[in-house]
Amino acid sequence: MNLLRKGNKELIKDLNRSLVINMVRIQGNISRTDIAKETGLGLSTITNIIDDLIKENLVSEIGTGESHGGRKPVLLKFNGDFGIIVGLKIEKQQVKMCLSNLEGKILHKNQFSYSLTGENQLAAIIIEKLDSFIKQNECVSKIVGIGIATPGLVDQESNEVIYSPILKVDHGDLKPIGRHFDVPLFIDNDANVFALAEKWVGIGREYRNFIGVTVGAGVGSGIVIDNMLFRGDFGGAGELGHITIYQGDRLCYCGQRGCLELYASDTYLVHEAERMVSIGVPTLLESFTPITPECIVMAAQRGDKYAQELLVKQGENLALGIKNMVHLFNPEAVILGGEGLREENFLLKGLQKELAVHFFVKHPRKLQFKISQLGDDVWLIGACALVVSHLFKVPIYK
Ligand SMILES: [Zn+2]
């Protein structure tokens, strides 16, 4: 709406500015002439925009590049330290937080545990903790936005957590956090945020079209099409955990039966392990109480064939879901991450075996299967990417 109300001239100016700043931001070490070539804009337009950006301290000149005849071109760089982003990752019992620069470099991070006794307390708890975290690190004046990664269904329009079984929240309102710090606040589900982090600073930079898949307490995915995150109508796209893989089978908390999450998440592992122990299967798992996903991995690594088979089966089940997405979206790559990836010998073996067969295997362009290299920081980086992607508007990635 904002854009429509503006005059055409102002709108074009804004779009050009966004195009130029994103080119400097994403490509780096680029000259005015190169920007003109790549964007098709006139050199005088570029020069005016760059002059403004230099005055605002968003861009600086960093020396000269190779000459291709004539004067050496002056190279430009985006000033990643122009502002600070707050990234938050909300988990079942704890919140992780970080301060990053505008290029995804985490400057400080911390975490705290919480327990809720009533509705909508989470925002107040986060405000209190975040306030002291920000003050400790003395960067109050430079904060340009807050990004939050949370499990569950997030409505992109109202910026609300509609439903999160893991957080046990219905219509969780986190907006007071943005109001308190007087900066824009952006919330998204953790699988989308995972894909954004991969696109911004991870393996996803290499691909125009990819699917980020997360496995852990739940199963989720973030779909990147033409370098942009595809969110669907209200933010629900990519709910990989709730596609049906067994008709009429086990009941899921979402009300459906046979959801992938019931067969590929940590809950599946624990549930199956407990079932095996209860029927007297001779497995090392009987010596663990309670049985956790970590115990199952440990038993598998000690040679317990039941634990090994269970992890392989989890991988195979996950692959069934991933293949459905591959067939729907024909991505270049699938990038896998999440706390559920504890070992590579069994879960990944099952996954890769099953992924080796799909409808596109005869095509010379092979589906790439990658493991995220961003570690546990991926969620915080993604939460910060959420802010950057809004600050610099579309098209955010070239
Ligand atoms: Zn479900």
Residues whose N, C-alpha, C, O or C-beta is under 5 A from the ligand:
A	BS01	ZN	G241 H242 C252 C254 Q256 C259
